[in-house]
Amino acid sequence: MKKLVAVIVGVAVLPTFAPVAQAQGLEEVFRQVNPSVVVVRAKGRDVGAGGIIRFTETGSGVLISAGGRVMTAAHVVNGMDEITVEGIASEVVRAQIISSDAGADVSLLQLERVTAAMRVAKIGDSDTVRIGQQVVVIGAPYGLSHSMSAGWISARWPPNTIFRDMPLAEFFQTTATINTGNSGGPMFNMASEVIAIVSQNISKSGGSEGLGFVVSIKSAQKLLIERKRFWSAFQGVLLTGELAAMFNVPAPAGFLVKTVAQGSTAWDMGVQGGDRLVTVGGKEIAVGGDIILSVDGIPVVSEDNIEKIRNKLASVPAGTPFKISVLRGGKVIELAGKTKGELVKF
């Protein structure tokens, strides 16, 4: 199963910030912003002890444009086969990822349609957020949709200071209650403006302990709108050093594929995921899938080269042909395909 984490993340969507409105009471804030909040449900596959398992991930999101764009957390939707969004009137709408960055745990969805009951959220200026400021989080903790919690901003963390696996985002720390299902939901200030999106919750008990973390909207805006980061079509692990030698990788390194999202470019090209778990050095690894050696001539030997691959494929128009070299069953084969507008991301 994918790891479920409660999150508050900074949401970014509009090229300009809305003017700061007058502060108001919690009841009025909830009334104004609730129609912009959605429940995100994603269906996917994972590799378990008995083979392939299917599961459903539930999170939250916020509508940020009249055209149907929804901001949510990357860990809720990345690598998933099917994504739907449920608005305030319980209408279910299909969605697809159009931009994503796991390095900040933020994703941007495109809805097939916007329902009559949905409302576009106002975007605030996260640079003006101060420690001690009161905030509101709305989401679906444990599946209880449109639930509100209130708290305060307790700290600000610059990029690459609090979570090593998410070095790109600026985080706000908050006392607002966050639980599983809040992930991807919006944080509002008392002017009813989105200032962050739920991402992480540090807990020893498994519940909320007042250590919630959200990505500032400015971070999300830069990464998803300005840089246009794309869909994580598959998930896995980079094999280097001893691991690469153990898997007989005919290169210094390679990317072992765990799962591939249906409908993605990698899926259409025939990239195969794993089918069983093995324990290597005390860590469980999904095996049986392809080991990607290079993408369009760029060897997958380091995180730096993976970044080069991302940038190259992100810069080309949809329909551009490219090739992936993989190790499968002891043989190196080449797979060909065309970009769809989403990145083959690691």
Backbone torsions as a table, in degrees:
resi	resn	phi	psi	omega
1	MET	NA	147.0	173.9
2	LYS	-69.1	149.9	179.2
3	LYS	-71.4	126.1	178.2
4	LEU	-91.1	125.3	176.8
5	VAL	-132.5	138.0	175.8
6	ALA	-79.5	138.5	-173.3
7	VAL	-144.1	147.8	168.9
8	ILE	-122.9	117.6	-174.3
9	VAL	-123.1	145.8	178.1
10	GLY	-68.0	130.4	-177.7
11	VAL	-104.2	136.3	178.3
12	ALA	-133.8	135.3	-179.6
13	VAL	-148.5	-36.1	-174.3
14	LEU	-101.5	145.9	-178.4
15	PRO	-67.9	-20.1	177.3
16	THR	-127.2	155.6	-178.7
17	PHE	-90.7	145.6	177.4
18	ALA	-74.5	150.9	178.8
19	PRO	-64.8	145.9	-178.5
20	VAL	-68.6	127.8	-179.0
21	ALA	-95.0	170.0	-179.9
22	GLN	-71.4	140.2	179.3
23	ALA	-63.3	149.9	-178.1
24	GLN	-142.4	178.3	-178.4
25	GLY	-76.1	162.3	-178.3
26	LEU	-59.9	-41.2	-178.9
27	GLU	-61.4	-41.6	-179.9
28	GLU	-70.9	-38.1	177.0
29	VAL	-60.1	-48.5	179.8
30	PHE	-59.5	-44.4	-178.8
31	ARG	-60.5	-39.9	-177.0
32	GLN	-74.1	-40.4	-170.0
33	VAL	-94.9	-20.6	-173.6
34	ASN	-55.2	-39.0	179.5
35	PRO	-63.9	-14.0	179.2
36	SER	-89.7	-10.0	-176.3
37	VAL	-90.8	138.9	179.7
38	VAL	-129.7	158.3	171.9
39	VAL	-97.2	131.2	-179.6
40	VAL	-107.6	125.7	177.6
41	ARG	-121.9	128.7	-177.9
42	ALA	-129.1	135.7	178.5
43	LYS	-107.9	134.4	-179.1
44	GLY	-150.6	-173.1	179.6
45	ARG	-126.9	151.0	175.9
46	ASP	-141.8	172.0	178.5
47	VAL	-107.2	120.6	178.8
48	GLY	-114.9	-174.4	-178.7
49	ALA	-60.8	-31.6	-178.6
50	GLY	-97.9	9.5	-179.5
51	GLY	115.6	-147.7	-177.5
52	ILE	-75.7	132.0	176.5
53	ILE	-124.9	150.7	178.6
54	ARG	-108.8	144.6	-177.0
55	PHE	-151.4	166.5	178.4
56	THR	-122.2	133.4	177.4
57	GLU	-107.3	133.2	177.6
58	THR	-117.6	130.7	178.3
59	GLY	-144.4	-159.7	-178.2
60	SER	-133.9	171.4	178.6
61	GLY	-163.2	179.7	-179.8
62	VAL	-143.4	135.9	179.1
63	LEU	-76.9	123.2	-174.8
64	ILE	-115.7	-2.9	177.6
65	SER	-149.5	152.4	178.8
66	ALA	-66.9	-19.4	178.9
67	GLY	-80.0	-2.4	174.8
68	GLY	99.8	26.6	177.4
69	ARG	-91.9	133.5	-177.4
70	VAL	-123.9	131.1	175.4
71	MET	-93.2	137.3	178.2
72	THR	-150.6	-172.4	179.6
73	ALA	-91.3	139.8	-178.5
74	ALA	-61.7	-38.4	-174.3
75	HIS	-70.0	-13.5	176.9
76	VAL	-78.7	-33.4	-169.4
77	VAL	-119.8	-21.0	-175.5
78	ASN	-61.7	133.8	177.4
79	GLY	74.6	9.4	-177.1
80	MET	-90.2	152.3	-176.2
81	ASP	-82.6	-33.5	-175.2
82	GLU	-144.9	134.4	-179.2
83	ILE	-129.2	130.6	173.3
84	THR	-129.3	156.1	179.6
85	VAL	-125.8	137.9	180.0
86	GLU	-118.9	122.0	-178.5
87	GLY	-87.7	-172.7	-174.7
88	ILE	-62.9	-28.3	179.8
89	ALA	-91.6	13.6	178.1
90	SER	66.3	19.7	175.3
91	GLU	-82.4	131.9	-177.1
92	VAL	-98.1	129.2	-177.9
93	VAL	-128.1	135.8	177.1
94	ARG	-72.7	150.9	-178.9
95	ALA	-143.2	159.8	174.0
96	GLN	-138.5	153.3	179.7
97	ILE	-77.0	132.6	175.7
98	ILE	-116.9	-13.9	178.1
99	SER	-162.5	140.3	-176.5
100	SER	-157.8	148.5	174.8
101	ASP	-146.7	106.3	179.9
102	ALA	-67.7	-21.5	179.2
103	GLY	-70.4	-6.6	175.3
104	ALA	-134.8	-1.0	179.1
105	ASP	59.9	45.3	177.0
106	VAL	-132.2	143.6	177.2
107	SER	-140.3	153.8	177.9
108	LEU	-118.6	125.5	179.9
109	LEU	-105.6	154.1	172.0
110	GLN	-116.3	120.6	178.8
111	LEU	-80.9	150.1	175.0
112	GLU	-66.6	-31.7	178.2
113	ARG	-159.3	159.0	175.0
114	VAL	-104.9	125.8	-177.9
115	THR	-78.2	163.5	-177.1
116	ALA	-64.1	-28.2	-176.9
117	ALA	-82.7	-16.1	-177.7
118	MET	-76.2	148.2	177.2
119	ARG	-131.3	145.9	179.6
120	VAL	-80.1	132.1	179.8
121	ALA	-76.1	151.0	172.8
122	LYS	-84.2	140.0	-178.6
123	ILE	-101.9	129.4	-179.3
124	GLY	-97.1	179.2	178.8
125	ASP	-100.2	102.4	-176.4
126	SER	-68.6	-16.2	177.1
127	ASP	-66.6	-22.9	-177.6
128	THR	-89.5	-3.5	-178.7
129	VAL	-67.5	137.0	-177.8
130	ARG	-127.0	150.9	176.2
131	ILE	-61.7	132.8	-177.3
132	GLY	99.2	-9.0	-179.8
133	GLN	-72.6	137.4	178.7
134	GLN	-79.1	140.5	-177.1
135	VAL	-139.8	165.5	-179.7
136	VAL	-130.1	136.4	175.1
137	VAL	-118.1	131.5	177.8
138	ILE	-125.9	132.7	-179.3
139	GLY	-170.1	-152.4	-176.3
140	ALA	-127.7	63.9	179.4
141	PRO	-59.9	126.7	-177.8
142	TYR	53.0	31.9	177.2
143	GLY	83.6	0.5	-179.6
144	LEU	-85.5	91.0	-170.4
145	SER	-65.9	150.4	177.4
146	HIS	56.5	42.2	175.3
147	SER	-94.7	137.8	-177.8
148	MET	-110.1	142.5	169.4
149	SER	-134.3	148.5	-178.8
150	ALA	-121.7	152.0	179.3
151	GLY	-170.2	-155.7	-177.2
152	TRP	-134.1	157.4	171.5
153	ILE	-76.6	121.7	-176.1
154	SER	-106.9	-14.1	177.5
155	ALA	-169.3	160.4	172.2
156	ARG	-122.0	136.5	-179.4
157	TRP	-125.1	117.4	177.6
158	PRO	-64.3	164.7	178.3
159	PRO	-54.8	144.9	175.2
160	ASN	61.7	38.3	177.9
161	THR	-126.2	-21.4	-172.9
162	ILE	-119.3	-37.8	179.9
163	PHE	-127.7	115.5	-177.5
164	ARG	-65.0	-32.9	-178.7
165	ASP	-82.9	-2.7	175.4
166	MET	-135.7	68.9	-171.7
167	PRO	-79.7	-10.3	-171.2
168	LEU	-89.8	-13.8	-172.1
169	ALA	-101.7	146.2	166.5
170	GLU	-86.2	130.9	-177.8
171	PHE	-113.3	143.5	165.3
172	PHE	-101.9	137.6	172.3
173	GLN	-96.3	139.8	-174.9
174	THR	-139.5	155.2	175.1
175	THR	-92.6	-6.0	178.5
176	ALA	-60.8	137.9	-176.9
177	THR	-66.8	127.5	179.3
178	ILE	-131.8	131.3	177.4
179	ASN	-135.0	173.9	176.5
180	THR	-53.8	129.6	-176.5
181	GLY	107.6	-21.1	173.0
182	ASN	-77.5	-18.2	-175.6
183	SER	-51.1	127.5	179.3
184	GLY	88.4	-8.2	-179.2
185	GLY	-74.9	159.8	-177.0
186	PRO	-84.0	151.2	167.1
187	MET	-109.2	130.5	-179.7
188	PHE	-112.0	148.4	169.3
189	ASN	-86.9	-178.7	-176.0
190	MET	-78.9	3.5	172.4
191	ALA	-101.6	13.1	178.3
192	SER	66.4	31.6	179.7
193	GLU	-111.4	140.5	176.6
194	VAL	-72.8	127.5	178.9
195	ILE	-122.2	-8.3	-179.1
196	ALA	-168.0	170.4	177.5
197	ILE	-129.9	137.6	-176.3
198	VAL	-62.8	136.1	-178.8
199	SER	-134.6	-54.5	-171.3
200	GLN	-133.2	151.0	174.3
201	ASN	-137.4	116.5	178.6
202	ILE	-88.2	124.7	-176.1
203	SER	-151.8	138.5	173.5
204	LYS	-91.4	-24.1	-176.8
205	SER	-93.9	-15.6	-175.9
206	GLY	97.9	-11.9	177.4
207	GLY	-108.8	-171.2	-179.8
208	SER	-78.9	132.6	179.7
209	GLU	-127.9	24.4	177.7
210	GLY	76.7	19.9	178.3
211	LEU	-124.0	64.6	178.0
212	GLY	-95.6	149.7	-178.7
213	PHE	-130.7	135.9	-179.3
214	VAL	-129.2	147.8	178.7
215	VAL	-86.6	129.4	-179.8
216	SER	-63.0	147.9	-177.6
217	ILE	-65.1	-29.2	178.9
218	LYS	-65.3	-40.9	176.8
219	SER	-60.6	-47.6	-178.9
220	ALA	-62.5	-40.0	179.4
221	GLN	-62.1	-46.1	-179.9
222	LYS	-63.4	-42.7	-173.7
223	LEU	-78.2	-37.3	-174.0
224	LEU	-98.5	-29.8	-178.0
225	ILE	-97.1	-52.4	-175.8
226	GLU	-75.2	-41.7	-177.0
227	ARG	-94.1	-16.2	178.0
228	LYS	53.4	71.7	177.0
229	ARG	-86.5	146.5	-168.8
230	PHE	-116.8	177.8	-172.1
231	TRP	-58.3	132.3	172.1
232	SER	-79.4	98.3	-175.3
233	ALA	-74.1	-28.7	177.0
234	PHE	-144.6	164.5	-179.4
235	GLN	-129.0	155.3	-179.0
236	GLY	174.7	-150.8	-175.7
237	VAL	-141.9	142.7	177.1
238	LEU	-82.1	123.4	179.7
239	LEU	-95.2	119.7	177.5
240	THR	-134.2	166.2	174.0
241	GLY	54.4	-126.2	-176.8
242	GLU	-63.8	-36.3	178.7
243	LEU	-63.1	-42.8	178.6
244	ALA	-61.8	-40.4	178.7
245	ALA	-66.3	-40.5	179.9
246	MET	-62.2	-34.6	-179.3
247	PHE	-92.9	9.9	178.1
248	ASN	55.1	41.8	179.3
249	VAL	-73.7	122.3	-178.0
250	PRO	-79.2	43.7	-178.6
251	ALA	-164.4	167.6	178.4
252	PRO	-59.5	-26.0	-178.3
253	ALA	-162.1	170.9	177.4
254	GLY	-165.9	163.0	-178.2
255	PHE	-105.8	113.4	-179.8
256	LEU	-83.0	117.7	-175.5
257	VAL	-81.3	130.6	177.7
258	LYS	-96.4	-55.1	178.9
259	THR	-138.5	153.5	178.3
260	VAL	-127.2	128.9	-179.0
261	ALA	-72.6	132.5	176.9
262	GLN	-62.8	139.7	178.0
263	GLY	86.2	-6.7	179.2
264	SER	-81.6	167.4	176.6
265	THR	-59.2	-43.4	-179.9
266	ALA	-61.0	-39.3	178.0
267	TRP	-63.0	-47.2	-179.7
268	ASP	-64.7	-29.9	178.9
269	MET	-76.7	-15.5	178.3
270	GLY	96.1	16.4	175.9
271	VAL	-63.7	131.8	-174.8
272	GLN	-106.9	140.3	178.1
273	GLY	-94.2	179.4	-178.4
274	GLY	-77.4	169.6	-178.9
275	ASP	-136.9	0.8	178.9
276	ARG	-160.0	162.6	179.8
277	LEU	-106.9	142.0	170.8
278	VAL	-130.9	156.9	178.9
279	THR	-104.8	120.9	-179.4
280	VAL	-124.7	115.7	-179.7
281	GLY	60.9	33.6	179.6
282	GLY	81.9	2.5	-178.9
283	LYS	-117.9	133.4	178.9
284	GLU	-78.6	132.1	179.7
285	ILE	-130.0	133.7	175.5
286	ALA	-78.3	124.7	-177.9
287	VAL	-121.3	170.4	-179.1
288	GLY	101.4	-9.8	179.3
289	GLY	-93.6	173.7	178.3
290	ASP	-65.1	149.4	170.0
291	ILE	-109.7	111.9	-177.4
292	ILE	-77.4	124.7	-177.6
293	LEU	-97.9	-36.2	179.2
294	SER	-157.5	155.5	176.0
295	VAL	-128.4	116.5	-179.0
296	ASP	51.7	40.9	175.4
297	GLY	88.4	-6.9	179.4
298	ILE	-95.3	116.8	-177.9
299	PRO	-67.7	138.6	179.8
300	VAL	-89.5	78.2	-175.0
301	VAL	-115.9	-8.6	-177.3
302	SER	-161.6	166.6	175.8
303	GLU	-64.4	-32.9	178.1
304	ASP	-63.0	-43.0	179.4
305	ASN	-69.6	-33.6	175.8
306	ILE	-62.5	-38.9	177.2
307	GLU	-64.2	-37.6	176.9
308	LYS	-63.1	-40.1	178.3
309	ILE	-63.0	-46.2	178.5
310	ARG	-56.7	-48.8	-177.0
311	ASN	-64.8	-38.9	-179.1
312	LYS	-66.1	-48.5	-177.8
313	LEU	-72.1	-25.8	177.8
314	ALA	-73.3	-22.1	-174.2
315	SER	-90.8	-7.9	-177.2
316	VAL	-99.1	153.6	179.5
317	PRO	-74.5	160.0	176.6
318	ALA	-59.3	140.9	-179.0
319	GLY	95.3	-0.3	178.9
320	THR	-75.1	125.8	179.8
321	PRO	-73.6	146.5	173.9
322	PHE	-155.3	168.9	-175.9
323	LYS	-128.8	149.4	176.1
324	ILE	-123.2	126.7	176.5
325	SER	-97.5	125.6	-177.3
326	VAL	-129.9	153.5	172.4
327	LEU	-98.3	119.4	-177.6
328	ARG	-138.0	119.7	179.1
329	GLY	60.4	33.0	178.9
330	GLY	83.7	-1.1	-179.9
331	LYS	-119.8	144.6	176.9
332	VAL	-90.5	122.3	178.2
333	ILE	-125.6	162.6	-177.9
334	GLU	-117.7	131.5	179.4
335	LEU	-112.9	138.1	-177.6
336	ALA	-117.4	147.5	178.4
337	GLY	-165.3	-174.2	178.7
338	LYS	-131.2	144.4	179.6
339	THR	-66.4	147.1	178.1
340	LYS	-108.1	-2.0	-175.2
341	GLY	109.0	-8.8	174.1
342	GLU	-110.5	149.9	-176.4
343	LEU	-84.2	139.2	169.2
344	VAL	-76.8	97.7	-169.2
345	LYS	-110.4	145.5	-178.7
346	PHE	-101.3	NA	NA
